């Protein structure tokens, strides 16, 4: 299924319609929909699509040329370099064409001379031709460090670049039309808007059956997907596993993580920095503080699959491999609503502007034992927000409101203060300084 991505498609369509030579870089985590996006273009435009492999430079060029020859019903040419491969391709195409090379990092890993070769190819040949060259990659670290970085031979050549993000929550209904909004949040807690993961869930089964089918069978790819991602992106995957297990278990500060994995605190910043760079971990400081200067730092797992996996699957891998599903699944059922509390807060943050709150900046705030889920500011107003994954009646709302009022912050001087309470569902109270939202408000954005 192809959902959303209208803006990304428009960017690629503009690249084709520009009439100029275009060099587009597309990257993002595995299974996020990069290939599906490019293949959508085949409905309107001529596309040559090539899936790369880890091969020596000469073999790469031969395989690419052979595939092009097959597509155009020609004899494979006798080529042994990429320049000849592209010259052959341009000779047999009589219209503007998109040439998409998927998993470009595999070409780099097969032979890192490919970067210099493509630089020379673009400068001396392709930049003057009637084509759109698209390089696609799932390894964020390789694409950013080897293709986009200023030290890369390809730096400055790209005309467009796109990092493909997770699908918005509102698209989940396209994949699971028979699920309730609450069940879709439960799916969000596992899949995080990755299309390929959403497609693995079936709305003819409940959430627990889907979790069991996808994570309690070691032959299913979701069981080993997190390990594959770590191995693809990072060296020493075992150390990263320990760090992610510690964070998922509630150890959010450097010292606590170090104690949990029995490593010196001084070792951790480089590991956590790499996890940040590939969008698995996020560093948080209290709202209003500088992320570069604050020492009051927390680390959270921002990738929902990784969060779910290291909290519920990784600690029980031994039992699951032995075929013991009932124990681990029962633990998930008992704890899952508590786990969703943080994820629901994250979902609210992802949709905060669409809810109509005119905030310019926002974030979690904490100080000396006091915490507020979201502080947001506009020019003249401060918003103090509490998010609960529970049903809230008038009494609950009044208690939360009193609590928010008691938690004084350094940001209130000279500003009008409004309060925002988000629940799974809420009982309505009319107050000028209070905004109430529930799950259906988010679902209907």
URNOR-V116514 format. One record per residue. N is the residue number from 1. PHI is phi in degrees with one decimal (999 if undefined). OMEGA is omega as a letter, one per 20 degrees, with the letter a starting at -180 (* if undefined). D_FIRST is the distance of its C-alpha to the first C-alpha in Angstrom with 2 decimals. Layout:
n | phi | omega | d_first
N | PHI | OMEGA | D_FIRST
N | PHI | OMEGA | D_FIRST
//
This chain:
n | phi | omega | d_first
1 | 999 | r | 0.00
2 | -110.7 | a | 3.82
3 | -126.8 | r | 6.37
4 | 58.1 | r | 10.14
5 | 66.0 | a | 11.86
6 | -61.5 | a | 14.05
7 | -64.7 | a | 17.15
8 | -65.2 | r | 16.12
9 | -62.7 | r | 15.15
10 | -62.5 | r | 18.50
11 | -61.8 | r | 20.32
12 | -70.1 | r | 19.23
13 | -64.5 | r | 20.00
14 | -62.9 | r | 23.36
15 | -61.8 | r | 24.06
16 | -68.4 | a | 23.75
17 | -73.9 | a | 25.70
18 | -64.1 | a | 28.40
19 | 80.6 | r | 30.18
20 | -96.2 | r | 31.31
21 | -67.3 | a | 30.52
22 | -129.5 | r | 27.83
23 | -124.7 | a | 27.11
24 | -111.7 | r | 23.87
25 | -113.0 | r | 23.13
26 | -122.4 | r | 19.69
27 | -146.6 | a | 19.65
28 | 158.0 | a | 18.32
29 | -59.5 | r | 17.97
30 | -54.4 | r | 16.26
31 | 65.2 | a | 12.52
32 | -82.7 | r | 12.22
33 | 111.1 | a | 9.90
34 | -65.6 | a | 12.90
35 | -65.2 | r | 12.24
36 | -60.5 | r | 8.79
37 | -61.9 | a | 10.86
38 | -66.3 | a | 13.67
39 | -67.8 | r | 12.00
40 | -62.2 | a | 10.96
41 | -65.6 | a | 14.74
42 | -64.3 | r | 15.40
43 | -72.9 | a | 14.76
44 | -122.0 | a | 17.86
45 | -132.2 | r | 19.86
46 | -72.3 | a | 21.33
47 | -129.6 | r | 19.79
48 | -102.3 | a | 21.42
49 | -111.9 | a | 19.18
50 | -130.2 | r | 21.13
51 | -95.0 | a | 20.24
52 | -73.9 | r | 23.45
53 | -135.4 | r | 25.58
54 | -80.8 | a | 28.61
55 | -133.7 | r | 31.27
56 | -61.3 | a | 34.54
57 | -53.7 | a | 34.52
58 | -65.5 | r | 35.96
59 | -67.8 | r | 33.57
60 | -56.3 | a | 30.55
61 | -62.6 | r | 31.95
62 | -63.7 | a | 32.74
63 | -64.9 | r | 29.30
64 | -60.6 | a | 27.65
65 | -64.0 | r | 30.24
66 | -63.7 | r | 29.85
67 | -65.8 | r | 26.13
68 | -61.2 | r | 26.89
69 | -60.1 | r | 29.71
70 | -61.1 | a | 27.57
71 | -63.4 | a | 25.08
72 | -104.0 | r | 28.14
73 | 55.6 | r | 30.14
74 | -119.7 | r | 32.88
75 | -73.0 | r | 35.02
76 | -60.4 | a | 34.04
77 | -79.2 | r | 36.32
78 | -92.7 | a | 38.79
79 | -124.7 | r | 37.53
80 | -139.7 | r | 37.96
81 | -152.8 | a | 36.72
82 | -71.2 | r | 33.88
83 | -61.8 | r | 36.14
84 | -65.5 | r | 36.79
85 | -63.2 | r | 33.13
86 | -73.1 | r | 32.18
87 | -61.1 | r | 35.27
88 | -60.8 | a | 34.30
89 | -61.0 | a | 30.78
90 | -67.6 | r | 32.31
91 | -67.4 | a | 34.90
92 | -98.0 | r | 32.56
93 | -103.9 | a | 30.15
94 | -108.6 | r | 31.75
95 | -145.0 | r | 29.29
96 | -59.8 | a | 27.67
97 | -134.8 | r | 24.96
98 | -97.2 | r | 22.42
99 | -110.0 | a | 23.13
100 | -109.7 | r | 20.52
101 | -110.3 | a | 21.76
102 | -88.6 | a | 19.30
103 | 53.6 | r | 20.85
104 | -54.5 | r | 24.04
105 | -56.5 | r | 25.65
106 | -63.5 | r | 25.98
107 | -64.4 | r | 28.18
108 | -65.3 | a | 30.23
109 | -68.4 | r | 30.69
110 | -72.5 | a | 31.67
111 | -168.2 | a | 34.23
112 | -71.8 | r | 34.67
113 | -67.3 | a | 36.63
114 | -57.5 | a | 33.34
115 | -64.5 | r | 33.47
116 | -67.4 | r | 36.88
117 | -63.7 | a | 36.01
118 | -69.9 | r | 33.03
119 | -60.8 | a | 35.27
120 | -65.7 | r | 37.87
121 | -59.4 | a | 35.41
122 | -66.4 | a | 34.06
123 | -65.6 | a | 37.58
124 | -100.2 | a | 39.32
125 | -134.5 | a | 36.82
126 | -69.9 | a | 33.25
127 | -64.7 | r | 34.17
128 | -105.4 | a | 36.12
129 | -102.6 | a | 33.59
130 | -89.4 | a | 31.13
131 | -137.1 | r | 27.96
132 | -117.7 | r | 25.20
133 | -92.7 | a | 25.16
134 | -122.6 | r | 22.15
135 | -106.3 | a | 22.65
136 | -121.3 | r | 19.78
137 | -150.8 | r | 20.55
138 | -95.8 | r | 19.41
139 | -85.2 | a | 23.02
140 | -60.6 | a | 23.85
141 | -63.2 | r | 27.52
142 | -67.6 | a | 27.78
143 | -64.3 | a | 26.00
144 | -76.9 | a | 28.16
145 | -85.1 | a | 31.35
146 | -100.5 | a | 31.36
147 | -107.6 | a | 29.50
148 | -97.9 | a | 29.85
149 | -64.6 | a | 33.08
150 | -64.8 | r | 36.30
151 | -84.7 | a | 37.80
152 | -72.4 | r | 35.18
153 | -57.4 | a | 36.38
154 | -89.3 | a | 33.30
155 | -59.2 | r | 34.16
156 | 86.1 | a | 34.53
157 | -88.1 | a | 32.79
158 | -62.2 | r | 29.28
159 | -101.3 | r | 28.84
160 | -150.2 | r | 25.63
161 | -143.1 | r | 23.85
162 | -139.7 | r | 20.75
163 | -96.8 | a | 19.99
164 | -83.9 | a | 16.34
165 | -97.3 | r | 16.45
166 | -63.2 | r | 14.54
167 | -67.2 | r | 12.38
168 | -65.1 | a | 14.87
169 | -54.8 | a | 15.54
170 | -64.0 | r | 15.08
171 | -80.6 | a | 11.27
172 | -59.2 | a | 11.37
173 | -60.9 | r | 12.07
174 | -64.5 | a | 8.66
175 | -86.7 | a | 7.72
176 | -132.6 | a | 11.31
177 | -62.9 | a | 12.92
178 | -94.3 | r | 16.02
179 | -86.2 | r | 16.96
180 | -71.1 | r | 19.88
181 | -61.5 | r | 19.99
182 | -63.7 | r | 22.21
183 | -67.1 | r | 19.88
184 | -65.7 | r | 17.12
185 | -64.9 | r | 19.84
186 | -64.4 | r | 20.52
187 | -67.9 | r | 16.96
188 | -55.2 | a | 17.44
189 | -64.2 | r | 20.58
190 | -104.5 | a | 18.86
191 | -95.0 | r | 15.49
192 | 59.6 | r | 16.43
193 | 77.7 | r | 13.19
194 | -90.7 | a | 11.89
195 | -54.8 | a | 8.08
196 | -63.4 | r | 8.96
197 | -72.3 | r | 11.56
198 | -59.5 | r | 9.83
199 | -69.0 | r | 7.75
200 | -79.1 | a | 11.34
201 | -92.7 | a | 12.67
202 | -120.5 | a | 13.16
203 | -79.7 | r | 14.68
204 | -81.4 | r | 17.10
205 | -117.4 | r | 18.78
206 | -78.6 | a | 20.51
207 | -59.8 | a | 20.01
208 | -71.8 | r | 22.85
209 | -62.4 | r | 21.61
210 | -65.2 | r | 18.31
211 | -63.0 | r | 20.46
212 | -61.0 | a | 22.81
213 | -62.9 | a | 20.34
214 | -94.2 | a | 18.75
215 | -118.7 | a | 21.93
216 | -106.3 | r | 24.85
217 | -130.6 | a | 24.25
218 | -66.6 | r | 25.16
219 | -83.3 | r | 23.22
220 | -80.4 | a | 19.84
221 | -67.7 | a | 18.59
222 | -68.7 | r | 18.32
223 | -64.5 | a | 22.04
224 | -109.3 | a | 22.96
225 | -57.1 | a | 20.32
226 | -59.6 | r | 22.73
227 | -62.4 | r | 25.54
228 | -61.6 | a | 23.65
229 | -62.9 | r | 22.88
230 | -63.5 | r | 26.55
231 | -68.2 | r | 27.83
232 | -69.0 | a | 25.74
233 | -97.1 | a | 26.94
234 | -135.5 | r | 30.37
235 | -85.6 | a | 33.64
236 | 53.0 | a | 35.26
237 | -58.0 | a | 32.11
238 | -63.7 | r | 34.43
239 | -66.1 | r | 35.98
240 | -66.2 | r | 32.67
241 | -60.4 | a | 31.75
242 | -62.6 | r | 35.07
243 | -63.0 | a | 34.57
244 | -67.5 | r | 31.13
245 | -63.9 | r | 32.57
246 | -63.3 | a | 35.51
247 | -64.2 | a | 33.50
248 | -64.6 | r | 31.26
249 | -88.6 | r | 34.57
250 | 101.4 | r | 35.87
251 | -93.5 | a | 37.74
252 | -106.9 | a | 36.78
253 | -107.9 | a | 39.91
254 | -52.6 | a | 41.09
255 | -62.0 | a | 44.13
256 | -66.4 | r | 42.37
257 | -63.7 | a | 39.70
258 | -61.3 | r | 42.54
259 | -61.8 | a | 44.53
260 | -66.1 | a | 41.64
261 | -101.8 | r | 40.91
262 | 58.9 | r | 44.60
263 | -128.6 | r | 44.23
264 | -62.2 | r | 46.31
265 | -56.4 | a | 44.88
266 | -66.5 | r | 45.51
267 | -76.0 | a | 43.00
268 | -74.8 | a | 40.02
269 | -53.2 | a | 39.38
270 | -68.7 | r | 38.27
271 | -67.8 | a | 35.79
272 | -67.4 | r | 34.41
273 | -61.5 | r | 34.29
274 | -67.5 | r | 32.04
275 | -65.9 | r | 29.71
276 | -64.8 | a | 29.67
277 | -63.2 | r | 28.97
278 | -101.2 | r | 25.74
279 | 68.4 | r | 24.61
280 | -94.1 | a | 25.24
281 | -116.9 | r | 28.48
282 | -127.5 | r | 29.77
283 | -88.0 | r | 33.46
284 | -123.4 | r | 34.68
285 | -126.0 | a | 38.08
286 | -57.4 | r | 39.49
287 | -50.2 | r | 38.59
288 | 94.0 | r | 41.22
289 | -99.9 | r | 41.98
290 | -79.4 | a | 41.39
291 | -67.5 | r | 38.88
292 | -81.1 | a | 41.18
293 | -105.8 | a | 44.39
294 | -68.8 | r | 43.67
295 | -98.8 | a | 44.63
296 | -91.1 | a | 43.05
297 | -104.5 | r | 39.72
298 | -123.5 | r | 37.02
299 | -119.8 | r | 34.03
300 | -128.5 | r | 30.83
301 | -83.7 | a | 27.60
302 | -97.0 | r | 24.93
303 | -88.1 | a | 21.96
304 | -64.9 | r | 20.84
305 | -61.9 | r | 19.94
306 | -62.5 | r | 23.33
307 | -60.6 | a | 25.07
308 | -64.4 | a | 23.94
309 | -63.1 | a | 24.54
310 | -78.0 | r | 28.00
311 | -84.8 | a | 29.12
312 | -116.9 | a | 28.20
313 | -100.4 | a | 27.24
314 | -56.3 | a | 29.33
315 | -65.6 | a | 32.65
316 | -117.8 | a | 32.15
317 | -56.5 | a | 30.81
318 | -59.5 | r | 34.07
319 | -64.5 | a | 33.88
320 | -64.8 | r | 30.26
321 | -62.3 | r | 31.10
322 | -76.9 | r | 34.07
323 | 94.7 | r | 31.91
324 | -87.8 | a | 33.08
325 | -95.6 | a | 30.07
326 | -64.0 | a | 31.93
327 | -60.4 | r | 33.83
328 | -60.2 | a | 31.05
329 | -65.7 | r | 28.72
330 | -64.8 | r | 31.62
331 | -64.7 | r | 32.23
332 | -63.0 | a | 28.69
333 | -58.2 | a | 29.08
334 | -70.7 | a | 32.46
335 | -103.7 | a | 31.54
336 | -65.4 | r | 27.97
337 | -64.0 | r | 28.95
338 | -66.0 | r | 31.36
339 | -58.0 | a | 28.78
340 | -69.0 | r | 26.47
341 | -56.1 | r | 29.40
342 | -69.1 | a | 28.92
343 | -68.4 | r | 25.13
344 | -67.0 | r | 25.55
345 | -60.4 | r | 28.00
346 | -61.8 | r | 25.56
347 | -62.4 | r | 22.96
348 | -63.0 | r | 25.78
349 | -61.0 | a | 26.69
350 | -65.2 | a | 23.22
351 | -118.1 | a | 23.55
352 | -63.7 | r | 27.30
353 | -72.6 | a | 27.56
354 | -67.1 | r | 25.14
355 | -75.4 | r | 27.47
356 | 92.8 | r | 30.16
357 | -82.9 | a | 32.37
358 | -82.4 | a | 34.10
359 | -87.8 | r | 34.26
360 | -95.9 | r | 34.70
361 | -126.3 | r | 34.85
362 | -160.3 | r | 33.93
363 | 172.4 | r | 33.83
364 | -74.4 | r | 35.21
365 | -127.7 | r | 39.01
366 | -148.5 | a | 41.45
367 | -165.7 | r | 45.18
368 | 48.8 | r | 47.79
369 | 85.6 | r | 45.93
370 | -98.4 | r | 44.48
371 | -137.0 | r | 40.72
372 | -128.5 | a | 38.65
373 | -56.5 | a | 34.86
374 | -142.2 | r | 34.37
375 | -107.3 | r | 37.06
376 | -132.7 | a | 36.17
377 | -130.1 | r | 38.49
378 | -112.3 | a | 38.83
379 | -60.8 | a | 42.01
380 | -120.0 | a | 44.18
381 | -135.2 | r | 42.30
382 | -112.4 | r | 41.27
383 | -112.7 | r | 38.53
384 | -112.3 | a | 38.86
385 | -124.0 | r | 35.80
386 | -118.4 | a | 35.40
387 | -118.7 | r | 32.10
388 | -129.9 | r | 32.26
389 | -87.7 | a | 29.67
390 | -160.7 | r | 31.97
391 | -81.2 | a | 33.30
392 | -119.6 | r | 36.07
393 | -95.7 | a | 39.00
394 | -59.0 | a | 41.78
395 | -65.4 | r | 43.76
396 | -60.1 | a | 40.92
397 | -64.8 | r | 40.26
398 | -62.7 | r | 43.98
399 | -65.3 | r | 44.28
400 | -63.6 | a | 41.33
401 | -62.5 | r | 42.81
402 | -61.5 | r | 46.24
403 | -64.3 | r | 44.80
404 | -63.4 | r | 43.03
405 | -66.5 | a | 46.32
406 | -71.9 | a | 48.27
407 | -85.6 | a | 46.12
408 | -74.3 | a | 47.79
409 | -123.0 | r | 46.16
410 | -76.0 | a | 47.67
411 | -104.3 | a | 45.51
412 | -91.1 | a | 47.05
413 | -62.1 | r | 50.23
414 | 75.9 | a | 50.39
415 | -126.8 | r | 47.03
416 | -73.8 | a | 46.13
417 | -109.1 | r | 44.12
418 | -117.1 | a | 41.29
419 | -118.1 | a | 39.61
420 | -126.4 | r | 35.96
421 | -125.9 | a | 34.98
422 | -119.9 | r | 31.43
423 | -123.7 | r | 31.01
424 | -64.1 | r | 28.52
425 | -146.0 | a | 30.43
426 | -134.6 | r | 33.74
427 | -89.2 | a | 36.84
428 | -74.9 | r | 37.71
429 | -129.7 | a | 40.84
430 | -94.4 | r | 42.10
431 | -146.0 | a | 43.46
432 | -66.0 | a | 43.57
433 | -99.2 | a | 42.81
434 | -125.0 | r | 39.98
435 | -113.5 | r | 36.24
436 | -115.5 | r | 34.33
437 | -136.5 | r | 30.57
438 | -131.4 | a | 28.47
439 | -60.2 | a | 24.92
440 | -66.1 | r | 24.19
441 | -62.3 | r | 25.42
442 | -71.7 | a | 22.81
443 | -63.1 | a | 20.02
444 | -94.6 | r | 21.14
445 | -62.9 | * | 21.38
//
